Amino acid sequence: MELSKAQLKELTDSRSWERGLDYHQQGRVISMLEDKNTLIAKVAGTHDYNVKLRVKDDELNGSCDCPMGDAGVFCKHCVAVGLTYLEGGVDSARQTPSGQKAKSEKSKLVITVDDVRQYLSAQETSALVEIIVEQMMEDEKLRDRLMFKAARSKQKGPDLAFFKQTINQATKTRGFVDYEAASGFARKINTVVDCIDELLADGYAQEVIDLTEHALGRVEKALGEMDDSDGYMTPILERLQEIHHKACAKAEPDPEALARRLFEWELTTDWDTFGGAAETYADVLGEKGLAVYRSLAEAEWQKVPQLGPGQMEKAYDHRRHRLSSIMEALACVDDDVESLVAVQSRDLSSEYRFLQIAQTYIDAGKPDQALEWAEKGLQAFPKNTDSRLREFLADEYQQRKRHAEAMQLIWANFAEHPHLENYKQLKKHADRAREWPSWRPQALEYIRKTVAHEKKGRTQADRSWHRGADDSTLVQIFIWEKDVEAAWHQARTGGCSDDLWMQLAQLREKDHPADAIGVYQAHVDPLVQRTSNNAYVEAARLIKKIGELAKDLGKQEEFAEYVFSLKTKFKAKRNFMKLLDRLR
């Protein structure tokens, strides 16, 4: 098999590469078998994991049944297998008792895949059948695939009852599927979906329509009975819908009946199944199907009430949301911007809804109508307005040389939330009229007054549990403006968050190493006092950095005294002591 380190590195991240290299050097790849462009192996980790590497059209693909592999990551086990293969196989990676690699020739199996292929070729058909059946009884995945193939090969066509029964078994949760079991549960369903896809390739399009709809219903039900935090089931839903559409395109089912099924499913689903069916299935539904779909949608849409400002709580209705999506999709099929706006304007309960309509007009190349709707939104919600609506309006005003109005809106955003991002927005708009030199001091003074007011308003109770207001925002701004000296001065006089102190220390390491040392030392004690290994590692990293800076300053003796003081203070923390010993 043609394989290179460059291919392995391209597919993985630095951490997986380093861990995989360690696994390879430790001889954790315990078995390996190669056939043409495929390599299968077993790697010893928390459990024994099965890895498959395959090269096709000069592209490397890898899979592993570890949790990371199930998530689609080219994991450390895949890296270890690839490296072990490149260095001669399993035997060449094994360690001697002294920890050194055993020197051996390139590992060769006594019996190879070609030997097995030659043996099988010489057997009678009946003997081969028995071998396969025997293995099938031990291998669930093989059993499922062979049972499906047998169900497909019947003379009267595929056995749909068997297919549905298998789908039911694969999607039956038998209680609640927890986080740990979700990956394996999804993998079994994927095996069934593979077989349905093969059935479509065999020309059974009408049967596949029935099976995919049955499977989608079962998968939706299963989703309500499991923890799918990692999203294993979403690709299954998407794939089933893709197969369903392909099957409909081939089978050309009754478009009116299909339209009714799609509309009902899209309206009632909790999982966005068949979302946007009017667009996706337009080629299958044709004029007749779309007419039925539209008629059903419009009849339901007439029941949806108009919402205005102050009625936002009524907007959070599942059926309303689904109908809105359906009607918007129909408007997109018609390529009718006014119809789309008519749908969107049925809900004007929030300023963001006005912004959506304004953006629709912008996308359609109608900026005047966009401005009109954005201004309507500002009039309807003059207080605590969505900052995105103000930003949109400010950009439109700038396009029309209405600079003063734009600045008024952007200042309102900044005054409500005087943080770095709004400061950046203020500068961007002020720069358009070359007025930043006059706006900048106003903005900085506003932040100072705001912080002073917050500090003054803190009670004694606040001080007991919260650090309270500090000058973090000003420090962030000066760092963004690349004025490190001003940021340092502000932090020293007004305080800032821990992460900003660390950022400042890194920025001052080169020209002011003593300042950086002081910051790092101030962070070491709190880290060690957390009493966790991760905190100890971070503390050791800082101590190492302090040592490097102290060496540059010629203060090795002071650093040695500092380390000694840490050992005295934290001598009971044995894991931390071990990390300190490694710094020598």
Sequence and secondary structure as in RCSB ss.txt:
>XXXX:A:sequence
MELSKAQLKELTDSRSWERGLDYHQQGRVISMLEDKNTLIAKVAGTHDYNVKLRVKDDELNGSCDCPMGDAGVFC
KHCVAVGLTYLEGGVDSARQTPSGQKAKSEKSKLVITVDDVRQYLSAQETSALVEIIVEQMMEDEKLRDRLMFKA
ARSKQKGPDLAFFKQTINQATKTRGFVDYEAASGFARKINTVVDCIDELLADGYAQEVIDLTEHALGRVEKALGE
MDDSDGYMTPILERLQEIHHKACAKAEPDPEALARRLFEWELTTDWDTFGGAAETYADVLGEKGLAVYRSLAEAE
WQKVPQLGPGQMEKAYDHRRHRLSSIMEALACVDDDVESLVAVQSRDLSSEYRFLQIAQTYIDAGKPDQALEWAE
KGLQAFPKNTDSRLREFLADEYQQRKRHAEAMQLIWANFAEHPHLENYKQLKKHADRAREWPSWRPQALEYIRKT
VAHEKKGRTQADRSWHRGADDSTLVQIFIWEKDVEAAWHQARTGGCSDDLWMQLAQLREKDHPADAIGVYQAHVD
PLVQRTSNNAYVEAARLIKKIGELAKDLGKQEEFAEYVFSLKTKFKAKRNFMKLLDRLR
>XXXX:A:secstr
    HHHHHHHS HHHHHHHHHHHHTT EEEEEEETTEEEEEEESSSEEEEEEEEETTEEEEEESSHHHHTT   
HHHHHHHHHHHTTSHHHH B TTSSB   S    SS HHHHHHHHHTS HHHHHHHHHHHHTT HHHHHHHHHHH
HHT TTS  HHHHHHHHHHHH  SS B HHHHHHHHHHHHHHHHHHHHHHHTT HHHHHHHHHHHHHHHHHHHTT
B  TT SHHHHHHHHHHHHHHHHHHH   HHHHHHHHHHHHHH SS TTTTHHHHTHHHHHHHHHHHHHHHHHHH
HTTS  B TT GGGG  HHHHHHHHHHHHHHHHHT HHHHHHHHTTB SSHHHHHHHHHHHHHTT HHHHHHHHH
HHHHH  SS  HHHHHHHHHHHHHTT HHHHHHHHHHHHHHS SHHHHHHHHHHHHHTT HHHHHHHHHHHHHHH
HHHHHHH  HHHHHH     SHHHHHHHHHTT HHHHHHHHHHH   HHHHHHHHHHHTTT HHHHHHHHHHHHH
HHHTT  HHHHHHHHHHHHHHHHHHHHTT HHHHHHHHHHHHHHTTT HHHHHHHHHT 
